[in-house]
Amino acid sequence: MDDIFLYLCPDKGGLGGMFGGGKDKKIDDAVCYAKLKAKDFMDPNPQLQWIEMTAEPIEDKVKSPELAGVVGFRLSIVRADSGIDLKSQSNWKKPLRRRPDSKKIRCYLF
C-alpha cells in the first residue's frame, strides 16, 4: 500500500477552501506533516496513536523542529464494500484524550 501524508495547516489557510471555507483560503499553507504507512491503519478498531510531526521545510513556519508538535488520532482504512460498521467498534465510541499520558523521568545533570 501507499504512504499517507498527514498535514497540519493554519486555520486561516490550509485545506479550508476545499471544505467550504471560502475562496480566499489557499491549499499550500501546510505547517507540519507526518509520513505514515497505509498498511498500519487497516485495523477497523484502532487504538489512539500519538505521532510526532515534522516541520514543513518549504513553508518554514516552524522555527525549531522540536516545536512541530504531537498529534493524537485514530484512523481506519477499510473498503466501502467490506461490510464493517465502524460505529459499532469499541474504540470509535471512546472520546479522544486531549493529551498523551504523562511520564515521570528522572535525570541527573552534571
C-alpha positions as CSV (number, residue, x, y, z in Angstrom):
1,M,0.0,0.0,0.0
2,D,1.0,3.6,-0.4
3,D,2.0,6.2,2.1
4,I,-0.3,8.6,3.8
5,F,0.7,12.2,4.5
6,L,-1.0,13.9,7.4
7,Y,-0.7,17.7,7.2
8,L,-1.4,20.4,9.8
9,C,-2.5,23.7,8.3
10,P,-3.2,27.0,9.9
11,D,-6.8,28.0,10.4
12,K,-6.5,30.9,8.0
13,G,-5.3,28.7,5.2
14,G,-4.7,25.1,4.6
15,L,-7.4,22.9,3.2
16,G,-10.2,25.1,4.4
17,G,-11.1,26.2,0.9
18,M,-11.7,22.6,-0.2
19,F,-14.2,22.1,2.6
20,G,-16.3,25.2,2.1
21,G,-14.0,27.6,4.0
22,G,-14.1,30.3,1.3
23,K,-12.2,31.2,-1.9
24,D,-9.5,33.2,-0.1
25,K,-8.0,30.2,1.6
26,K,-5.0,28.6,0.0
27,I,-4.3,24.8,-0.1
28,D,-0.5,25.2,0.1
29,D,-0.1,26.5,3.7
30,A,1.0,23.3,5.4
31,V,3.0,23.9,8.6
32,C,3.8,20.4,9.7
33,Y,3.4,16.9,8.3
34,A,3.9,13.2,9.1
35,K,4.5,10.4,6.6
36,L,2.6,7.3,7.6
37,K,2.3,3.8,6.1
38,A,-1.2,2.9,4.9
39,K,-0.8,-0.7,5.9
40,D,-0.5,0.3,9.6
41,F,-4.1,1.6,9.5
42,M,-6.0,-1.5,8.3
43,D,-7.5,-2.3,11.7
44,P,-11.2,-1.4,11.9
45,N,-10.9,-0.9,15.7
46,P,-7.7,1.2,16.0
47,Q,-6.1,2.4,19.2
48,L,-5.3,6.1,19.8
49,Q,-1.9,6.9,18.3
50,W,0.3,9.9,19.1
51,I,2.7,10.9,16.4
52,E,5.4,13.5,16.3
53,M,5.1,15.9,13.4
54,T,7.9,17.2,11.2
55,A,8.3,20.8,10.3
56,E,7.4,21.5,6.6
57,P,10.7,22.7,5.1
58,I,9.2,24.7,2.2
59,E,6.8,26.9,4.2
60,D,9.4,27.2,7.0
61,K,6.9,28.5,9.6
62,V,8.2,26.4,12.5
63,K,11.3,27.9,14.0
64,S,12.7,24.7,15.5
65,P,12.0,21.0,14.7
66,E,11.0,20.2,18.2
67,L,8.2,22.7,18.1
68,A,6.4,20.9,15.2
69,G,4.1,19.3,17.7
70,V,2.5,16.0,18.5
71,V,-0.9,14.9,17.2
72,G,-3.3,12.2,18.6
73,F,-5.7,10.5,16.2
74,R,-7.4,7.3,15.2
75,L,-7.5,6.2,11.6
76,S,-9.0,3.1,9.9
77,I,-8.8,2.3,6.2
78,V,-11.5,-0.1,5.1
79,R,-13.2,-0.8,1.8
80,A,-16.7,0.6,1.4
81,D,-17.9,-2.8,0.4
82,S,-16.3,-4.7,3.3
83,G,-19.4,-4.7,5.5
84,I,-17.5,-3.4,8.5
85,D,-19.6,-0.9,10.6
86,L,-17.0,1.4,12.2
87,K,-19.7,2.9,14.6
88,S,-20.0,-0.4,16.3
89,Q,-16.3,-0.8,17.0
90,S,-15.5,-0.1,20.7
91,N,-12.5,2.3,20.1
92,W,-14.6,4.6,17.9
93,K,-17.1,5.0,20.7
94,K,-14.4,6.4,23.1
95,P,-13.7,10.1,23.1
96,L,-10.2,11.2,22.3
97,R,-8.0,12.4,25.1
98,R,-6.6,15.9,24.7
99,R,-3.0,15.0,25.8
100,P,-1.0,11.8,26.0
101,D,-0.4,10.2,29.4
102,S,2.4,11.9,31.3
103,K,5.5,10.1,32.4
104,K,8.0,10.8,35.2
105,I,11.6,11.0,34.1
106,R,14.5,11.3,36.5
107,C,17.5,13.0,35.1
108,Y,20.9,13.7,36.6
109,L,22.7,16.7,35.1
110,F,26.4,17.2,35.8
